[in-house]
Amino acid sequence: MSPAKDAAAAAPETIVLPLPNGLKLALRSKQQVACAKFIIKEVFNKNSYGKQPGFQLKPTDVVVDVGGNIGTFALWAAPQAARVLSVEPTNAADCLEDSLRLNGITNATCARCAVSEKKGTIELVQYPGFNGVSHSAAFSPATFGQVFIKLLWPRSQSEPVKVQAPCKPFDDILQENKIDRVDFLKVDCEGGEYALFDGTSDATLAKVQRVALEFHELDPSHDYRRIVKRLEDAGFQVKVKRTLIERLFLQTGMIWAIRV
């Protein structure tokens, strides 16, 4: 069976979107299209990751994508890097696995779990109409962000659902996937970044060379300066980029860190 037929057999309702790098993104439902197009624009058209000085991928790079979602970033990185591991706890990972088969990609895999301070399970909130903002049920998303999504994509409005997902520390994920270095760590896990760094050992963090992280402040315990300090103490040069809208309304921003 050909890769395309194999993907179709796994997901009868597969919708395929062409990507600017010639690959194809497989989706499982029409509801995923709006979110997918938004992420494609950010990752490919705006080149949000590749345009940052020092963050261009090399053919020898090992890339880890925490918060892989439907796999758009992984499909951007895979043709440029030696290996890509996408970490995603929700069923959005089905799309990535379909896409890997569809494109015949063999250097990218998926770890289907959330990153946490300890091994166990975590309750997540998913938004079927805009699946790019799944988060822990322990905190709530930015109110303005939700309004923004509904205004731009009115058809995305649907009731959120709660699901249980496995979770484990970043140390365990790297060990289980036999990764002994991370040249590029991309993190976008809707508030889960704090648990990631709280639960990661100094020895594991020392294996990381570059970090591109979208931080969120969705809970009183969330303070991006904690992550900045941890990275600086670990030997990274850190830059924080945050627009006024991101600070006041979206409660997000970006951290760019390179080991020096």
Steps between C-alpha positions, in 0.01 A plus 500: 500500500633846410560758780206711380263204496632388836418841652157499342433153635594616850279809477214479246420872538857616442535855370835580342647851499807579287792656687739762358794257520328247272380267775136427584322541831232242574207604720231284655204742477380824344506657847880482498542701179474854647758432769728320253499793258583740784797289613621450141505877457702546820749218443545509122389833356631718784790258566454575870771257611749498214538878472639541851879555500678183606191281475534378141491122487794292381488153338664348809256652752285300740174689556246445778158662467306515828140579418513349154126528440409393142866490400545818295829594666627142472424500126687829469802367691524143369641581152764725659617289796642158580224404741177648637307383805154651541350481851120522498249351749174561312347325199636784284804273477295276268542770234878499532520122479272504192717772346823309562357200316354715225835669431719195561693682775718269707705740713209629711307321774238584760500453878135496600512654845511831684811632672470524877697499823424134567365196319124442510192641332378853445155641425499718190243733347464474122317734264382297199430812295851642544726224623816710532425621852456180704617551859506349845164503678682649800484848346296703251599649162530874446148643470594742224671219311179299498300802383760565229466144367120519494504834318741384231363148464131507603450145379759382750261548789437168670488377855838406650551143609713356780726202437752301699848465354825337612774733617865462592812710567708630210793291627294181452380601154854554373626179659214289362558639151879458523575869457828610657508853360245762395627758255164679475227481763171658394241535777140612456286310748254759632631542853661156530843659453530568874458133589749414226778711651404428861530128430810498278834415659807717455669209321222478242482877452874494431427291189295784347667759276217731385152566634209670323219522752159665499418571863155549648381661821170330566535437872630701799799263516596576139785748470721478192789650698533166681580332169734781397697465824519121465637533147747774592623298798549206262725703270260636240488846353133591516286749311134567577276637226152615593266749338270724700197303377661172605577636847168673571250273325639168379725434802769354278846579370810333357826394660800443271798338671838389363768326704818703526 
